[in-house]
Amino acid sequence: MSRSVRLWLFLSAGAVIAVAFAAACTGLPHFGTPVHPYGDRAVAAALSRRTANTVSSVNFDLRAFDTLGEESILFGAVLGATLLLRLARDERKEWPEAERVLPSTRLFGALLLPVTLLTGVYIVAHGQLTPGGGFQGGVVLATGLHLAYVAADYRVLKQVRPLAVLDVADAVAAGAFTALGVAGLVVAGAFLANFLPLGTFDRLSSAGLVPVLNAAVGVEVGSGVIVLLAHFLDQAVEITGGGPARTRFDPPEPE
């Protein structure tokens, strides 16, 4: 396909989307009006499903199919990065040397790491109750683990970052979201239907399927972001050009 054809396709698709978007905007309530039809329906639906956090109700119940698409985009991005950043034939790995870290940085990093991880778990676990959820908590978990890199060095990060396990966790969590959707289709007759008991409002066990899907997203986002950053860090820290691939277990090269 030539460049001009691609450009015309892009412009045509953009024009269709622009017209549809403009037509949809004409039906929106006026700015500042007290009437919010979508918000009223979303809050009512969240309360009927005993979900205290309306945003989580929207993400994992009312439009859970859209969330499945968003989760799949992240999974595809991690998979694509893994393929593109794999070790090439003309690259090799060098075991990184330890870097000097200021004592204050080491101390604060060591203190903040467990606190950040605990905060991430809390945000994921309470997604149906308070602001946050699987996406936010997963990012907190992934970035919190990298405090080991800031407070120590890359070798310590590699020791606390089981990539093989996280690779599997990323795939299992992404698959679990789809499997739960199929379970809803079998049990309740609709894909991703909220078929679990709704429990008591404002309790950790409330909202039926919402906390389960939320947890799956938290695991998928946390694992996926760690794996994604691992490949970029490998490129920046370990992988160099020239010569066959080497690991720390290989004998040293002759002088």
C-alpha positions in Angstrom: 0.0 0.0 0.0 1.5 3.3 -1.1 1.9 6.3 1.2 -0.8 8.4 -0.5 -3.3 5.5 -0.2 -2.6 5.2 3.5 -2.9 9.0 3.9 -6.3 9.0 2.2 -7.5 6.1 4.3 -6.4 7.9 7.4 -8.1 11.1 6.4 -11.3 9.3 5.4 -11.5 7.4 8.7 -10.6 10.6 10.6 -13.4 12.5 8.9 -16.0 9.8 9.7 -14.9 9.7 13.3 -15.0 13.5 13.5 -18.5 13.7 12.1 -19.8 10.9 14.4 -18.1 12.6 17.5 -19.6 16.0 16.6 -23.0 14.5 16.2 -22.7 12.7 19.5 -21.6 15.9 21.3 -24.8 17.7 20.2 -26.8 15.3 22.3 -24.8 15.9 25.5 -26.3 17.8 28.4 -25.2 21.5 28.5 -22.2 22.3 30.6 -23.0 23.0 34.2 -26.5 21.5 34.0 -27.7 19.5 37.0 -29.0 16.8 34.6 -26.5 13.9 34.1 -28.4 10.9 32.6 -25.4 8.6 32.3 -24.1 9.4 35.8 -27.5 8.9 37.3 -27.9 5.5 35.6 -24.4 4.5 36.5 -24.8 5.3 40.2 -28.2 3.6 40.3 -26.7 0.5 38.7 -23.7 0.5 41.0 -25.9 0.7 44.1 -28.1 -2.1 42.8 -25.0 -4.3 42.4 -23.9 -3.3 45.9 -20.7 -1.6 44.5 -19.6 1.4 46.6 -17.1 2.6 44.0 -19.2 3.6 40.9 -16.1 3.9 38.7 -15.2 0.2 39.4 -18.8 -0.7 38.7 -18.6 1.0 35.3 -15.2 -0.6 34.5 -15.8 -4.2 35.7 -19.6 -4.6 35.5 -21.4 -2.1 33.2 -18.8 -2.0 30.5 -16.5 -4.9 31.5 -16.2 -5.9 27.8 -14.5 -2.6 27.1 -12.1 -3.2 30.0 -11.3 -6.6 28.5 -10.2 -4.7 25.4 -8.0 -2.3 27.4 -6.4 -5.2 29.2 -5.8 -7.0 26.0 -4.0 -3.9 24.6 -1.6 -3.9 27.5 -1.0 -7.7 27.1 -0.4 -7.2 23.4 2.1 -4.3 24.1 4.0 -6.5 26.6 4.1 -9.4 24.1 5.2 -7.1 21.3 8.0 -5.5 23.4 9.2 -9.0 24.4 9.5 -10.0 20.8 11.1 -6.8 19.6 13.6 -6.4 22.5 14.8 -10.0 22.6 18.5 -10.6 22.4 19.7 -10.3 18.8 22.4 -12.3 17.2 24.9 -9.4 17.4 24.2 -8.6 21.0 25.4 -10.1 24.3 24.7 -9.7 27.9 27.2 -8.3 30.4 26.7 -8.8 34.1 26.3 -5.2 35.4 28.7 -3.9 38.0 27.5 -2.7 41.4 26.9 1.0 41.5 27.5 3.3 44.6 24.3 4.4 46.2 24.0 7.2 48.8 23.2 5.9 52.2 20.1 8.2 52.5 18.8 6.9 49.2 19.4 3.3 50.3 17.6 3.9 53.6 14.6 5.6 52.1 14.3 3.1 49.3 14.4 0.2 51.8 11.8 1.8 53.9 9.5 2.8 51.1 9.6 -0.5 49.1 7.5 -2.6 51.5 5.1 0.4 52.2 4.6 1.0 48.4 4.0 -2.7 47.8 1.5 -2.9 50.6 -0.2 0.3 49.3 -0.5 -1.3 45.9 -2.1 -4.5 47.3 -4.5 -2.3 49.3 -5.6 -0.3 46.3 -6.2 -3.5 44.3 -8.0 -5.3 47.1 -10.4 -2.3 47.8 -11.1 -1.4 44.2 -14.8 -2.0 44.6 -15.0 0.1 47.8 -12.7 3.1 47.4 -11.0 5.1 44.6 -8.4 3.0 42.8 -8.6 -0.5 41.5 -6.7 -3.0 39.5 -5.1 -0.6 36.9 -3.9 1.9 39.5 -2.8 -0.7 42.1 -1.0 -2.7 39.5 1.0 0.3 38.4 1.8 1.1 42.1 3.0 -2.5 42.6 5.2 -2.5 39.5 6.8 0.8 40.2 7.2 0.1 43.9 9.3 -3.0 43.1 11.7 -0.9 41.2 12.6 1.0 44.3 15.1 -1.9 44.7 16.9 -0.6 41.6 17.0 3.0 43.1 17.9 2.0 46.6 20.4 -0.8 45.7 21.4 -1.7 42.1 20.2 -3.7 39.1 21.5 -6.9 40.4 19.3 -6.7 43.5 16.3 -5.8 41.3 16.9 -9.0 39.3 16.9 -11.1 42.4 13.6 -9.8 43.7 12.0 -9.8 40.2 11.1 -13.4 39.1 10.5 -12.7 35.5 9.6 -16.3 34.6 6.8 -16.2 37.2 5.6 -12.8 36.2 5.4 -13.8 32.6 3.1 -16.6 33.5 1.1 -14.5 35.9 0.6 -11.9 33.2 -0.8 -14.5 30.8 -2.9 -16.3 33.4 -4.5 -13.0 34.6 -5.3 -11.9 31.1 -6.8 -15.3 30.4 -8.7 -15.3 33.7 -10.6 -12.2 32.7 -11.9 -13.9 29.5 -12.6 -17.1 31.4 -14.7 -15.3 33.9 -16.6 -13.7 31.0 -17.3 -17.1 29.5 -18.5 -18.3 33.0 -20.9 -15.4 33.1 -22.2 -16.5 29.7 -22.7 -20.1 30.9 -24.3 -19.2 34.3 -26.2 -16.0 33.6 -26.6 -16.0 29.8 -24.4 -13.0 29.1 -20.7 -12.6 28.5 -19.1 -11.0 31.7 -22.4 -11.1 33.5 -22.1 -10.4 37.2 -23.2 -13.9 38.3 -21.5 -14.1 41.8 -23.4 -13.3 45.0 -23.4 -9.5 45.6 -22.8 -9.7 49.3 -23.3 -6.8 51.7 -22.9 -3.2 50.5 -19.6 -1.5 51.5 -17.9 -4.8 52.5 -14.8 -6.3 51.1 -16.8 -9.3 49.8 -19.5 -7.1 48.1 -20.1 -6.4 44.4 -20.1 -10.0 43.1 -17.7 -10.4 40.2 -16.3 -6.9 40.3 -13.5 -7.6 42.9 -12.5 -10.8 41.1 -12.1 -9.0 37.7 -10.5 -6.1 39.5 -7.9 -8.5 41.1 -7.2 -10.2 37.7 -6.5 -6.7 36.2 -4.3 -5.8 39.1 -2.2 -8.9 38.6 -2.1 -8.5 34.9 -1.1 -4.8 35.0 1.5 -5.3 37.8 3.1 -8.3 36.1 2.9 -6.8 32.6 4.5 -3.4 33.6 7.3 -5.2 35.4 8.0 -7.5 32.4 7.8 -4.5 30.1 10.3 -2.4 32.1 12.6 -5.4 32.5 13.1 -5.6 28.8 13.8 -1.9 28.5 16.2 -2.0 31.5 18.0 -5.0 30.0 18.6 -3.0 26.9 19.9 -0.1 28.9 22.0 -1.9 31.5 23.0 -5.4 30.4 22.8 -5.8 26.6 25.7 -4.6 24.5 26.4 -5.0 20.8 29.0 -7.4 19.3 29.9 -11.0 20.0 27.7 -13.9 21.0 25.2 -13.8 23.9 26.7 -14.3 27.3 25.4 -14.7 30.8 27.0 -14.4 34.2 27.5 -18.2 34.2 29.7 -18.1 31.2 33.5 -18.2 31.7 35.3 -14.9 31.4 36.5 -13.9 28.0 40.3 -14.0 27.4 42.2 -10.7 27.6 
